[in-house]
Amino acid sequence: MKKIISLILSILITLLFYGQTKNPSVDFSEGMGVPMDKDLHCIKKGNIIISPWYGLGTIDLFPESDSLENFKSLYLRPMGVSAEYMVTDDVGVGIDFIYNRQGFSATDPNNIDGSGNLVSYNYNLKTERTRIHFRFNYHFTKDENFDGYLGIGAGTNSRKNSYTSNDPYVTNEFDDTELLPFSVRVCLGGRYFFNENYGLVGEIGLGGALLRGGLSIKF
């Protein structure tokens, strides 16, 4: 955890330095302070940005087992889509949808029933987690192509579990209750636009995926 926090702080300091050198709010090249033309910024008030993304930084809780056959992982890394509306040139609000899945299906062929017959038991376990956050982003640096921001989100935290098996010694009941009914994400992100409407987005954060990457579409 200390290494993760140190990495986030290092990236933040780098981006803040970039924002001061690459995109100062005042231009002194003519010998006097002249505010830069905000119309040149890639993100402005009134823009809507849609960003489908895919995440990294989580682990598969059900790795393949040597004692089971026909093992199939149902693991899906975090993925989702976010939408942001720029309320001002520097502040955006929006929605962040986060989904991920854990689970497996497999067969255990080495079982003996009550009559002494060799039988196979099938197992299918799946747990799906969905989070919907209200997001607030502060855009601390911008130029014609790059947009750096700090984000915080908070919202729902729901989990749907299912477990089916023909093993008579296994119960199919599974508790869907989350430890906490809400979830939070804090992140540092950046977008790079190749043209007026399309670019790439990346985030590093806590809550959701540690690392995110995706496409940003601006309207």
C-alpha positions in Angstrom: 0.0 0.0 0.0 2.9 2.4 0.8 4.4 1.8 -2.7 1.0 2.5 -4.3 0.6 5.7 -2.4 4.1 6.8 -3.3 3.5 6.0 -6.9 0.3 8.1 -7.0 2.1 11.0 -5.3 5.0 10.8 -7.7 2.7 10.9 -10.7 0.7 13.8 -9.2 3.9 15.8 -8.7 5.0 15.1 -12.3 1.6 16.2 -13.7 1.5 19.3 -11.6 5.1 20.2 -12.8 3.9 19.5 -16.4 0.9 21.8 -15.8 3.1 24.7 -14.7 5.8 24.3 -17.5 3.8 23.1 -20.4 0.6 25.0 -19.8 1.0 28.1 -17.6 -2.1 30.1 -17.1 -0.2 33.3 -17.9 2.1 34.0 -20.9 5.1 36.2 -20.1 6.8 35.8 -23.5 6.0 39.4 -24.5 7.3 40.8 -21.3 3.9 41.2 -19.5 1.3 38.8 -18.2 -1.2 37.9 -20.8 -3.8 35.1 -20.0 -3.7 32.2 -22.5 -6.6 31.8 -24.8 -8.8 29.1 -23.2 -10.4 28.4 -26.5 -7.2 26.6 -27.4 -7.7 24.1 -24.5 -8.8 20.6 -25.5 -11.5 20.6 -22.7 -13.8 23.5 -22.1 -17.0 24.4 -20.4 -20.0 22.7 -22.0 -18.1 19.7 -23.3 -19.4 16.1 -22.7 -16.8 13.3 -22.5 -17.8 9.6 -22.8 -15.1 7.2 -21.9 -15.4 3.4 -22.1 -12.5 1.8 -20.2 -10.9 -1.5 -19.1 -9.1 -1.9 -15.8 -6.0 -3.7 -14.3 -4.8 -4.3 -10.8 -7.2 -6.9 -9.5 -6.5 -10.7 -9.0 -8.4 -13.8 -9.9 -9.8 -15.2 -6.6 -10.4 -18.7 -8.1 -7.2 -19.9 -9.8 -7.3 -23.2 -11.6 -7.4 -26.3 -9.4 -5.5 -29.6 -10.0 -8.3 -31.6 -8.3 -11.1 -30.4 -10.7 -11.6 -31.1 -14.4 -13.1 -29.0 -17.2 -12.1 -25.9 -15.2 -13.2 -22.6 -16.7 -12.5 -19.3 -15.2 -15.4 -16.7 -15.2 -13.1 -13.9 -14.1 -13.6 -10.5 -15.7 -11.3 -7.6 -14.8 -13.0 -4.3 -13.9 -14.5 -2.5 -16.9 -17.1 0.2 -17.4 -17.9 3.5 -18.9 -17.9 7.1 -17.5 -19.7 10.2 -18.7 -18.6 13.7 -17.7 -20.1 17.2 -18.3 -17.9 20.2 -17.9 -19.7 22.6 -15.6 -16.8 25.1 -15.9 -13.5 25.1 -17.7 -11.9 23.4 -14.7 -14.7 21.4 -13.0 -16.6 18.4 -14.4 -19.4 16.2 -12.9 -20.7 12.9 -14.2 -21.4 9.2 -13.7 -19.0 6.3 -13.5 -20.2 2.7 -14.0 -17.9 -0.1 -12.7 -18.4 -3.8 -13.3 -16.3 -6.9 -12.5 -16.9 -10.6 -12.0 -15.2 -13.5 -10.2 -16.0 -17.2 -10.5 -15.5 -20.6 -12.1 -17.2 -23.7 -13.5 -15.7 -27.1 -13.0 -16.3 -30.8 -12.6 -15.1 -33.2 -9.8 -15.2 -36.7 -11.2 -13.8 -38.6 -8.2 -16.7 -39.0 -5.9 -18.6 -42.0 -4.5 -22.3 -41.9 -3.8 -24.2 -43.7 -1.1 -24.5 -46.8 -3.3 -20.7 -47.0 -3.9 -20.9 -45.8 -7.5 -18.4 -43.4 -9.0 -20.2 -40.1 -9.7 -19.2 -36.6 -11.0 -20.3 -33.4 -9.4 -20.5 -30.1 -11.3 -19.8 -26.7 -9.7 -20.6 -23.2 -11.0 -19.8 -20.2 -8.8 -20.2 -16.6 -10.0 -20.1 -13.3 -8.1 -20.8 -10.0 -10.0 -20.1 -6.6 -8.5 -21.6 -3.4 -9.8 -20.8 0.1 -8.6 -22.4 3.4 -9.9 -20.6 6.5 -8.8 -21.4 10.2 -9.0 -18.0 11.7 -10.1 -16.4 15.1 -9.5 -13.3 15.9 -11.5 -11.0 18.9 -11.1 -9.0 19.6 -14.2 -5.8 21.1 -13.0 -3.8 21.3 -16.3 -4.8 21.6 -19.9 -3.4 22.4 -23.3 -4.4 21.8 -26.9 -4.1 18.0 -26.5 -3.6 17.0 -22.9 -6.0 17.2 -20.0 -5.0 16.2 -16.4 -7.5 15.8 -13.6 -8.1 14.7 -10.0 -11.3 12.7 -9.5 -13.4 11.5 -6.6 -16.5 9.4 -6.9 -19.0 7.9 -4.5 -22.1 5.7 -4.9 -23.6 2.3 -4.8 -21.9 -1.0 -4.0 -24.0 -4.1 -5.0 -23.0 -7.8 -5.4 -25.0 -10.6 -7.0 -23.8 -14.1 -6.1 -24.9 -17.5 -7.5 -23.6 -21.0 -6.8 -25.1 -24.1 -8.4 -24.0 -27.7 -8.0 -25.4 -31.2 -8.1 -23.2 -32.1 -5.1 -25.7 -33.1 -2.3 -23.3 -31.9 0.3 -23.0 -28.4 -1.0 -25.6 -25.7 -0.4 -26.6 -23.4 -3.3 -27.5 -20.5 -1.0 -25.2 -17.5 -1.2 -25.3 -14.2 0.7 -25.5 -11.2 -1.6 -25.0 -8.7 1.3 -22.0 -6.3 1.0 -20.0 -5.4 4.0 -20.6 -1.7 3.0 -23.6 -0.5 1.0 -21.5 2.3 -0.6 -18.2 2.6 -2.4 -15.7 5.3 -3.1 -13.0 6.0 -5.7 -10.2 8.5 -5.6 -8.0 8.8 -8.7 -5.5 10.8 -10.8 -6.1 10.8 -14.5 -5.1 12.2 -17.9 -6.5 12.4 -21.4 -4.6 12.9 -24.6 -6.7 14.0 -27.6 -5.4 13.2 -31.1 -8.0 15.4 -32.7 -11.1 17.5 -31.8 -13.2 14.5 -30.7 -11.1 11.4 -30.0 -8.4 10.6 -27.5 -7.0 8.1 -25.0 -7.6 8.2 -21.2 -5.7 6.7 -18.3 -6.3 6.6 -14.6 -4.5 5.4 -11.4 -6.6 5.2 -8.3 -8.1 3.4 -5.4 -11.6 1.9 -5.4 -12.5 0.1 -8.7 -9.4 -0.6 -10.8 -5.9 0.4 -9.7 -5.1 1.2 -13.4 -7.6 2.1 -16.1 -7.2 2.7 -19.8 -9.7 3.5 -22.5 -11.0 5.8 -25.2 -12.4 9.3 -24.7 -15.0 10.7 -27.0 -15.7 14.4 -26.7 -18.9 16.2 -27.8 
